[in-house]
Amino acid sequence: MKKRHITCIVSLLIIFCACSTSRHTAPDTAVAQVQKGKNVRPKTKDGWQKFAVTKGITYWSFSGYDPISQDSQIVSVADIDLNKGFKLKIHYGQGEETSRTFLRNKAFVAMNGGYETSSIYIKENGNIRHEMANDQIFSTGVPNWKNDGAICIAGDGTVSICNSMCSRQGQDGTSQYGAALEEQRTFYKSTMRDMDNIISSAPLLIYDYQPVGLTFVPEMSKSQMESLRYEDPLRHQGVRHPRTAIALTSNNHLLMLVVDGRRPVCCGFTARELTNFFIRHFNPRYALNLDGGGSSTLCVAGNGDAETHVVNHPSDNGKMDHAGERKVATVLYVTE
C-alpha cells in the first residue's frame, strides 16, 4: 500500500490568527446544527482531503482555517464502517507508543485511549484493570471528573458510547464534581458488567444527538479561566489543546479523531469547539472526548510516516513532525 506523506499547507491567514493554548472559548460565529439521523461527511475542498485506506475505511485530513475556532487547525479522522466486519479492540499495558500497538497488531487504525489509569475505569477482555482508584486528579486536590462516559465493546464486538448518568454541577472545581464518583464506579462495574471492554473518559461531547459538550464549560473570561487549577475540568476543557475523541454515527460508522495543537499552525480545540466541529462535519449520534495533549496520536495504514503510520503531529517533541509520540497505557485499534 502506497505510503502518503501529508504535507500541511500553512495558509497566510495564520499571520492574522493569534493562536494560543491559554485562550478561553472562541466566538460561536459558526455553531453547527444537529441533524438527527442524517449522515454527514466533509466535501473535498476548503482544506479537506480524503484517502481510501481499504474497503470500508476512509481517512479524512483537514488543514487550514477553521471558521468555528476562527484559527488555523489540523485535524485527522479515521472513518470506519463497522458494518463491514471491522473490530475495535483495546490494548492495555504499562505504557508504549500508539504506533507500536498499531504495528504489532497489524491494525488498520490505532489511536491513544484513556487518561491516567488512576483516574479512570478500564476493563480489558473481561478483566477489570482499574476502578477509578483516585478520588482526585493526581494530588492536585481537584475532584475526579474524568468518567462521565465510556467507550464500550461487548463480547460480540458491538461498540457503544455510554453515559454514566452522573451530574456535574458548579463552576469552581469543588466537591460537586466528585460527588457522584461512587455512583460512577457502581455503574461501570455493575450496570455495564456485560461489557468485555470499557475505557471511561470525559467529557461526553454528543449523546443521542444532544450536544452536551457545548455546555460542559460555561462562558468564562480569560482571567476566570486562568485562575483555576490546571486540572480543573473547566480549565482543562475550556482552553485549547491537542484533542483525541471517538464517535459513532447513526449508520454504525466509528470515527477516530485527533486534533493537533500547541503550535502556531495548529491551535487545538476546546471541548466546545470540538463538539461543534464534529457536528458540522460528521454529525455523529454519540461522541466522547479522550485523553489529549501530548498523548494525542493517530495511526492509519498506508498514510503519514512511512515507518510508524502516524498521521498527526504529536506535540511532545515540540516539532512539526510525526515523531513526538508519548507512551500511553491504553490504545484503541481496529482490525478485521
C-alpha positions in Angstrom: 0.0 0.0 0.0 1.4 3.3 -1.0 2.6 5.5 1.8 1.3 9.0 1.8 3.1 11.8 3.4 0.5 14.5 4.1 2.1 17.9 3.8 0.4 20.6 5.9 -0.1 23.8 3.8 0.1 26.8 6.0 -2.3 29.5 4.9 -1.4 33.1 5.0 -4.4 33.5 7.3 -2.1 32.4 10.1 -0.5 35.8 10.1 -3.8 37.2 11.2 -4.8 34.5 13.6 -3.5 34.6 17.1 -3.2 31.0 18.3 -2.9 30.4 22.0 -3.5 27.4 24.2 -4.5 29.7 27.1 -7.4 31.2 25.2 -10.9 30.5 26.6 -13.8 29.5 24.4 -13.8 31.2 21.0 -16.8 33.1 19.5 -19.6 30.9 18.3 -20.0 32.5 14.9 -20.2 29.2 13.1 -22.1 27.0 15.5 -23.3 23.8 13.7 -26.8 22.4 13.9 -27.5 18.8 14.9 -29.4 16.9 12.2 -30.8 13.7 13.8 -30.2 10.7 11.6 -28.5 12.5 8.8 -25.2 11.1 7.6 -22.8 14.0 7.0 -19.3 14.0 5.6 -16.9 16.8 4.5 -16.5 17.8 0.9 -13.0 17.6 -0.5 -12.5 21.3 -0.5 -11.8 24.1 1.9 -8.9 22.2 3.5 -10.3 18.7 3.4 -8.7 15.7 1.7 -10.0 12.2 1.5 -8.0 8.9 1.2 -9.2 5.3 0.9 -7.4 3.0 3.3 -9.2 -0.2 2.5 -12.8 -1.0 1.6 -14.9 0.4 4.4 -12.2 2.6 5.9 -11.6 6.2 4.9 -9.0 8.7 6.2 -10.0 12.3 6.3 -7.4 15.1 6.7 -8.2 18.8 7.4 -5.6 21.5 7.3 -6.4 25.2 7.2 -8.6 27.9 8.6 -11.5 26.6 10.7 -14.4 29.0 11.0 -15.6 27.5 14.3 -12.5 28.2 16.2 -11.5 31.1 13.9 -8.0 29.8 13.8 -5.6 27.5 11.9 -6.2 23.8 12.6 -5.0 20.4 11.6 -7.5 17.5 12.1 -7.1 13.8 11.3 -10.1 11.5 11.2 -10.4 7.7 10.5 -13.9 6.7 9.4 -14.5 3.0 9.9 -17.7 1.3 8.6 -18.4 -1.3 11.4 -21.0 -2.9 9.1 -18.1 -4.3 7.1 -16.9 -6.6 9.9 -14.1 -4.4 11.4 -13.4 -4.9 15.1 -12.5 -2.2 17.6 -10.1 -3.5 20.3 -8.4 -2.2 23.4 -4.8 -2.6 24.3 -3.8 -2.1 28.0 -0.3 -2.2 29.2 2.4 -0.4 31.3 2.9 2.1 28.5 4.0 2.1 24.9 3.7 4.3 21.9 0.4 4.1 19.9 2.4 3.1 16.8 3.9 0.1 18.5 0.4 -1.3 19.3 -0.6 -0.4 15.7 2.3 -2.3 14.1 2.3 -5.3 16.4 -1.4 -6.0 15.8 -1.2 -5.2 12.0 -4.1 -2.8 12.6 -5.8 -0.5 10.0 -6.1 2.3 12.6 -4.9 2.9 16.1 -5.4 5.9 18.5 -4.4 6.7 22.0 -7.1 6.0 24.6 -7.8 7.0 28.2 -6.5 9.4 30.7 -4.1 8.4 33.5 -5.1 5.0 34.8 -5.5 6.2 38.4 -8.4 8.4 37.4 -10.5 6.1 35.1 -12.2 2.8 34.8 -10.5 0.2 32.5 -11.8 -3.2 31.6 -9.9 -5.3 29.1 -11.1 -8.6 27.7 -13.4 -9.2 30.7 -10.7 -8.2 33.2 -11.1 -5.1 35.4 -7.7 -3.3 35.3 -8.6 -0.1 37.1 -11.6 1.2 39.0 -11.1 4.9 39.3 -8.8 4.5 42.3 -8.2 8.2 43.0 -11.0 10.5 44.2 -8.9 13.4 43.0 -6.8 14.0 39.9 -3.2 13.1 40.8 -2.5 15.0 44.0 -4.0 18.3 42.8 -7.0 18.4 45.1 -9.3 18.6 42.1 -12.0 16.0 42.4 -12.0 13.2 39.8 -14.2 14.4 36.9 -12.9 12.1 34.1 -15.6 9.4 34.0 -18.9 10.9 32.6 -18.9 8.4 29.7 -17.1 5.5 28.2 -16.3 3.6 25.0 -17.6 0.1 25.5 -17.2 -3.1 23.5 -19.5 -6.1 24.1 -18.5 -9.7 23.7 -19.9 -9.8 20.2 -17.9 -6.8 19.1 -20.7 -4.3 19.3 -19.3 -0.8 20.0 -21.2 1.8 22.1 -20.6 5.0 24.0 -22.3 5.0 27.3 -23.3 7.8 29.7 -22.7 7.2 33.4 -25.7 9.4 34.2 -23.8 11.3 36.9 -24.5 15.0 37.2 -22.0 17.8 37.0 -22.8 21.0 39.0 -20.9 24.1 39.9 -18.1 26.0 38.3 -15.3 26.0 40.8 -13.9 22.5 40.7 -15.0 21.7 44.2 -16.8 18.7 45.6 -19.7 18.9 43.2 -17.6 17.3 40.5 -16.6 14.3 42.7 -20.0 13.8 44.4 -21.1 11.1 42.1 -17.8 9.2 41.9 -19.0 6.1 43.8 -22.2 6.1 41.7 -20.0 6.0 38.6 -17.9 3.1 40.0 -21.1 1.1 40.6 -22.4 2.0 37.1 -19.3 0.7 35.3 -18.8 -2.4 37.5 -22.5 -3.5 37.8 -24.7 -1.8 35.2 -22.1 -2.3 32.5 -20.9 -5.8 33.7 -21.8 -7.4 30.4 -19.3 -5.3 28.5 -16.0 -7.0 27.9 -14.0 -3.8 27.3 -14.5 -0.4 28.8 -12.5 2.8 28.9 -14.2 5.7 30.8 -13.5 9.3 29.9 -14.9 12.8 29.9 -16.4 15.0 28.7 -19.2 13.5 26.7 -19.5 15.7 23.6 -22.6 14.4 22.0 -25.1 11.9 23.5 -28.0 10.7 21.3 -27.6 13.9 19.2 -27.7 16.1 22.3 -24.6 18.4 22.1 -23.7 18.2 25.8 -20.1 19.2 25.1 -21.3 22.7 24.3 -22.3 23.3 27.9 -19.5 21.4 29.8 -17.7 24.7 30.2 -19.9 27.8 30.8 -19.0 31.2 29.4 -16.0 32.5 31.3 -13.5 35.3 30.9 -9.8 34.5 30.2 -8.9 35.7 33.7 -11.6 33.5 35.3 -10.3 30.5 33.4 -6.6 31.1 34.2 -7.5 31.5 37.9 -8.5 27.8 38.1 -6.1 25.0 38.8 -4.7 23.3 35.7 -6.6 20.0 36.2 -9.9 21.8 37.0 -12.4 20.4 34.4 -13.4 23.9 33.3 -9.8 25.0 32.6 -8.8 21.6 31.2 -11.6 21.6 28.7 -12.0 25.3 28.3 -8.6 26.1 26.8 -7.2 24.8 23.6 -5.2 21.6 23.5 -4.5 18.8 21.1 -7.5 16.5 21.4 -8.5 12.9 20.9 -12.1 11.8 20.5 -14.2 8.9 19.4 -17.7 8.9 17.9 -20.5 6.7 16.4 -22.8 7.7 13.6 -26.4 6.7 13.0 -25.3 4.2 10.3 -22.8 2.4 12.6 -19.6 4.2 11.4 -16.8 4.6 14.0 -14.9 7.9 13.9 -11.5 8.2 15.5 -10.4 11.8 15.6 -7.2 13.6 16.6 -6.7 17.4 16.6 -3.1 18.8 16.5 -2.2 21.7 18.8 0.3 23.8 20.8 1.8 25.3 17.6 1.0 28.4 15.6 -0.1 26.4 12.6 -2.4 24.1 14.7 -4.0 25.7 17.7 -6.0 22.8 19.1 -9.7 22.9 20.3 -11.7 23.5 23.4 -14.3 20.9 24.2 -17.0 23.3 22.9 -15.1 23.8 19.6 -14.5 20.1 19.2 -18.2 19.4 19.7 -19.1 21.9 17.0 -16.5 20.6 14.7 -17.9 17.1 15.0 -21.5 18.2 14.4 -20.6 20.4 11.4 -18.5 17.9 9.5 -19.7 14.4 10.6 -23.0 14.8 12.7 -22.4 11.7 14.9 -25.1 10.4 17.3 -22.5 9.9 20.0 -19.1 11.4 20.7 -16.7 11.2 23.6 -13.5 13.1 24.4 -10.5 11.0 25.3 -7.0 11.8 26.7 -5.4 14.6 24.6 -2.4 16.9 24.9 0.9 15.2 24.3 -0.9 11.8 24.2 -2.9 12.6 21.0 -1.8 10.2 18.3 -3.5 8.6 15.3 -2.0 5.9 13.1 -3.7 5.0 9.7 -2.4 2.2 7.5 -0.6 3.5 4.3 -0.6 7.1 5.4 1.6 9.5 7.4 5.0 8.4 8.5 6.5 5.7 6.3 7.5 3.6 9.3 5.0 4.3 12.1 2.0 5.4 10.0 1.4 8.3 12.5 -0.7 10.8 10.5 -0.9 13.6 13.0 1.9 15.6 14.7 2.2 14.6 18.4 3.3 17.6 20.4 5.7 16.2 23.0 8.9 16.8 21.0 7.8 20.4 20.0 8.4 19.7 16.3 6.1 19.7 13.4 6.7 16.0 12.5 5.3 12.6 13.3 8.0 11.6 15.9 6.8 13.1 19.1 4.7 10.2 20.4 4.2 9.7 24.1 3.9 6.3 25.8 0.3 5.6 26.8 -1.4 2.8 28.9 -4.4 2.3 26.7 -4.7 2.2 22.9 -7.8 1.7 20.7 -7.1 -0.1 17.4 -9.1 -1.5 14.5 -8.6 -4.9 12.8 -10.5 -7.2 10.6 
